[in-house]
Amino acid sequence: MWHEILIAGALMLVLEGLLPILNPKAFKQMMLSAAQMSEQQLRWTGFISMIIGAVTIYILKH
């Protein structure tokens, strides 16, 4: 189980590194936009991302 969690974490780092490498200007703009969001907006964005990820994993596993 720990092996799969470490692989998932490593994959997350690879995917998160793609935007800064491919389009640094868009990455900077995205970070600036996120910095201007309220805490509630950030929480909802994170929550929605988690739900989408969990549903995607469920669909792919079944």
LOKOLKOL-723521 format. One record per residue: residue number from 1; residue in one letter; x, y, z of N, C-alpha, C in turn. Coordinates in steps of 0.05 Angstrom, whole numbers, plus 5000, padded with zeros to 4 digits. Example, Ala and Ser with C-alpha at 12.3 -4.5 7.8 and 13.67 -1.06 7.14 Angstrom:
<pts>
num = 1; residuo = A; nx = 5264; ny = 4886; nz = 5156; cax = 5246; cay = 4910; caz = 5156; cx = 5264; cy = 4934; cz = 5156 .
num = 2; residuo = S; nx = 5257; ny = 4955; nz = 5142; cax = 5273; cay = 4979; caz = 5143; cx = 5258; cy = 5001; cz = 5157 .
</pts>
This chain:
<pts>
num = 1; residuo = M; nx = 5016; ny = 4976; nz = 5000; cax = 5000; cay = 5000; caz = 5000; cx = 5017; cy = 5025; cz = 5000 .
num = 2; residuo = W; nx = 5038; ny = 5026; nz = 5017; cax = 5055; cay = 5049; caz = 5018; cx = 5069; cy = 5054; cz = 4991 .
num = 3; residuo = H; nx = 5076; ny = 5033; nz = 4977; cax = 5089; cay = 5035; caz = 4951; cx = 5071; cy = 5050; cz = 4932 .
num = 4; residuo = E; nx = 5045; ny = 5044; nz = 4931; cax = 5026; cay = 5057; caz = 4914; cx = 5022; cy = 5086; cz = 4921 .
num = 5; residuo = I; nx = 5022; ny = 5092; nz = 4947; cax = 5019; cay = 5120; caz = 4957; cx = 5044; cy = 5137; cz = 4948 .
num = 6; residuo = L; nx = 5067; ny = 5125; nz = 4950; cax = 5092; cay = 5139; caz = 4942; cx = 5092; cy = 5144; cz = 4911 .
num = 7; residuo = I; nx = 5083; ny = 5124; nz = 4896; cax = 5081; cay = 5127; caz = 4867; cx = 5061; cy = 5149; cz = 4860 .
num = 8; residuo = A; nx = 5038; ny = 5150; nz = 4874; cax = 5018; cay = 5170; caz = 4869; cx = 5029; cy = 5198; cz = 4875 .
num = 9; residuo = G; nx = 5044; ny = 5200; nz = 4897; cax = 5056; cay = 5226; caz = 4904; cx = 5077; cy = 5235; cz = 4884 .
num = 10; residuo = A; nx = 5093; ny = 5216; nz = 4874; cax = 5113; cay = 5222; caz = 4854; cx = 5099; cy = 5231; cz = 4828 .
num = 11; residuo = L; nx = 5078; ny = 5217; nz = 4820; cax = 5064; cay = 5225; caz = 4796; cx = 5051; cy = 5252; cz = 4799 .
num = 12; residuo = M; nx = 5041; ny = 5259; nz = 4823; cax = 5030; cay = 5285; caz = 4827; cx = 5052; cy = 5307; cz = 4823 .
num = 13; residuo = L; nx = 5076; ny = 5302; nz = 4833; cax = 5098; cay = 5321; caz = 4830; cx = 5105; cy = 5324; cz = 4800 .
num = 14; residuo = V; nx = 5105; ny = 5303; nz = 4785; cax = 5111; cay = 5304; caz = 4757; cx = 5090; cy = 5321; cz = 4743 .
num = 15; residuo = L; nx = 5064; ny = 5315; nz = 4748; cax = 5043; cay = 5330; caz = 4735; cx = 5042; cy = 5359; cz = 4743 .
num = 16; residuo = E; nx = 5048; ny = 5365; nz = 4768; cax = 5048; cay = 5393; caz = 4777; cx = 5072; cy = 5409; cz = 4765 .
num = 17; residuo = G; nx = 5093; ny = 5395; nz = 4757; cax = 5116; cay = 5408; caz = 4745; cx = 5113; cy = 5413; cz = 4715 .
num = 18; residuo = L; nx = 5092; ny = 5402; nz = 4703; cax = 5089; cay = 5406; caz = 4674; cx = 5083; cy = 5434; cz = 4666 .
num = 19; residuo = L; nx = 5064; ny = 5448; nz = 4680; cax = 5056; cay = 5475; caz = 4672; cx = 5079; cy = 5494; cz = 4674 .
num = 20; residuo = P; nx = 5094; ny = 5495; nz = 4696; cax = 5117; cay = 5514; caz = 4697; cx = 5138; cy = 5509; cz = 4675 .
num = 21; residuo = I; nx = 5141; ny = 5484; nz = 4667; cax = 5161; cay = 5478; caz = 4646; cx = 5150; cy = 5486; cz = 4619 .
num = 22; residuo = L; nx = 5125; ny = 5479; nz = 4613; cax = 5113; cay = 5484; caz = 4587; cx = 5105; cy = 5513; cz = 4582 .
num = 23; residuo = N; nx = 5095; ny = 5526; nz = 4603; cax = 5085; cay = 5553; caz = 4600; cx = 5089; cy = 5569; cz = 4626 .
num = 24; residuo = P; nx = 5113; ny = 5579; nz = 4631; cax = 5118; cay = 5593; caz = 4656; cx = 5101; cy = 5618; cz = 4660 .
num = 25; residuo = K; nx = 5095; ny = 5632; nz = 4639; cax = 5078; cay = 5656; caz = 4642; cx = 5050; cy = 5649; cz = 4652 .
num = 26; residuo = A; nx = 5039; ny = 5628; nz = 4640; cax = 5012; cay = 5620; caz = 4649; cx = 5013; cy = 5610; cz = 4678 .
num = 27; residuo = F; nx = 5035; ny = 5597; nz = 4686; cax = 5037; cay = 5588; caz = 4713; cx = 5039; cy = 5612; cz = 4733 .
num = 28; residuo = K; nx = 5054; ny = 5632; nz = 4726; cax = 5056; cay = 5656; caz = 4742; cx = 5028; cy = 5669; cz = 4745 .
num = 29; residuo = Q; nx = 5014; ny = 5671; nz = 4723; cax = 4988; cay = 5684; caz = 4723; cx = 4968; cy = 5668; cz = 4741 .
num = 30; residuo = M; nx = 4970; ny = 5642; nz = 4739; cax = 4953; cay = 5625; caz = 4755; cx = 4959; cy = 5628; cz = 4785 .
num = 31; residuo = M; nx = 4984; ny = 5630; nz = 4792; cax = 4992; cay = 5634; caz = 4820; cx = 4983; cy = 5661; cz = 4830 .
num = 32; residuo = L; nx = 4985; ny = 5682; nz = 4813; cax = 4976; cay = 5708; caz = 4821; cx = 4945; cy = 5708; cz = 4825 .
num = 33; residuo = S; nx = 4931; ny = 5695; nz = 4807; cax = 4902; cay = 5693; caz = 4810; cx = 4894; cy = 5678; cz = 4836 .
num = 34; residuo = A; nx = 4909; ny = 5657; nz = 4842; cax = 4903; cay = 5641; caz = 4866; cx = 4909; cy = 5658; cz = 4891 .
num = 35; residuo = A; nx = 4930; ny = 5675; nz = 4890; cax = 4937; cay = 5691; caz = 4913; cx = 4915; cy = 5712; cz = 4918 .
num = 36; residuo = Q; nx = 4900; ny = 5720; nz = 4898; cax = 4880; cay = 5740; caz = 4901; cx = 4853; cy = 5729; cz = 4909 .
num = 37; residuo = M; nx = 4850; ny = 5702; nz = 4909; cax = 4825; cay = 5690; caz = 4917; cx = 4822; cy = 5690; cz = 4947 .
num = 38; residuo = S; nx = 4797; ny = 5690; nz = 4956; cax = 4792; cay = 5689; caz = 4984; cx = 4797; cy = 5661; cz = 4994 .
num = 39; residuo = E; nx = 4800; ny = 5658; nz = 5021; cax = 4805; cay = 5632; caz = 5032; cx = 4782; cy = 5613; cz = 5026 .
num = 40; residuo = Q; nx = 4758; ny = 5623; nz = 5027; cax = 4734; cay = 5606; caz = 5021; cx = 4735; cy = 5596; cz = 4992 .
num = 41; residuo = Q; nx = 4742; ny = 5614; nz = 4974; cax = 4744; cay = 5605; caz = 4946; cx = 4765; cy = 5584; cz = 4942 .
num = 42; residuo = L; nx = 4788; ny = 5588; nz = 4956; cax = 4809; cay = 5568; caz = 4954; cx = 4800; cy = 5541; cz = 4966 .
num = 43; residuo = R; nx = 4786; ny = 5542; nz = 4988; cax = 4776; cay = 5517; caz = 5001; cx = 4757; cy = 5503; cz = 4982 .
num = 44; residuo = W; nx = 4738; ny = 5517; nz = 4970; cax = 4719; cay = 5505; caz = 4952; cx = 4733; cy = 5493; cz = 4927 .
num = 45; residuo = T; nx = 4753; ny = 5508; nz = 4917; cax = 4768; cay = 5498; caz = 4894; cx = 4782; cy = 5472; cz = 4901 .
num = 46; residuo = G; nx = 4795; ny = 5471; nz = 4924; cax = 4808; cay = 5447; caz = 4933; cx = 4789; cy = 5424; cz = 4938 .
num = 47; residuo = F; nx = 4766; ny = 5430; nz = 4950; cax = 4745; cay = 5410; caz = 4955; cx = 4735; cy = 5398; cz = 4928 .
num = 48; residuo = I; nx = 4729; ny = 5415; nz = 4909; cax = 4719; cay = 5406; caz = 4883; cx = 4740; cy = 5389; cz = 4869 .
num = 49; residuo = S; nx = 4765; ny = 5397; nz = 4871; cax = 4787; cay = 5382; caz = 4858; cx = 4789; cy = 5354; cz = 4871 .
num = 50; residuo = M; nx = 4787; ny = 5353; nz = 4898; cax = 4788; cay = 5327; caz = 4911; cx = 4765; cy = 5309; cz = 4903 .
num = 51; residuo = I; nx = 4741; ny = 5320; nz = 4901; cax = 4718; cay = 5304; caz = 4893; cx = 4722; cy = 5294; cz = 4864 .
num = 52; residuo = I; nx = 4730; ny = 5311; nz = 4846; cax = 4735; cay = 5302; caz = 4818; cx = 4756; cy = 5280; cz = 4817 .
num = 53; residuo = G; nx = 4777; ny = 5284; nz = 4832; cax = 4798; cay = 5263; caz = 4833; cx = 4789; cy = 5237; cz = 4845 .
num = 54; residuo = A; nx = 4773; ny = 5238; nz = 4866; cax = 4763; cay = 5214; caz = 4878; cx = 4744; cy = 5199; cz = 4860 .
num = 55; residuo = V; nx = 4726; ny = 5214; nz = 4847; cax = 4707; cay = 5202; caz = 4828; cx = 4722; cy = 5190; cz = 4804 .
num = 56; residuo = T; nx = 4742; ny = 5203; nz = 4794; cax = 4758; cay = 5193; caz = 4772; cx = 4772; cy = 5167; cz = 4780 .
num = 57; residuo = I; nx = 4784; ny = 5166; nz = 4803; cax = 4797; cay = 5142; caz = 4813; cx = 4777; cy = 5119; cz = 4815 .
num = 58; residuo = Y; nx = 4753; ny = 5125; nz = 4827; cax = 4732; cay = 5105; caz = 4830; cx = 4724; cy = 5094; cz = 4803 .
num = 59; residuo = I; nx = 4720; ny = 5111; nz = 4783; cax = 4711; cay = 5102; caz = 4757; cx = 4733; cy = 5085; cz = 4744 .
num = 60; residuo = L; nx = 4758; ny = 5093; nz = 4746; cax = 4780; cay = 5078; caz = 4734; cx = 4785; cy = 5052; cz = 4747 .
num = 61; residuo = K; nx = 4779; ny = 5050; nz = 4773; cax = 4783; cay = 5025; caz = 4787; cx = 4761; cy = 5004; cz = 4783 .
num = 62; residuo = H; nx = 4737; ny = 5014; nz = 4774; cax = 4714; cay = 4996; caz = 4772; cx = 4705; cy = 4993; cz = 4743 .
</pts>
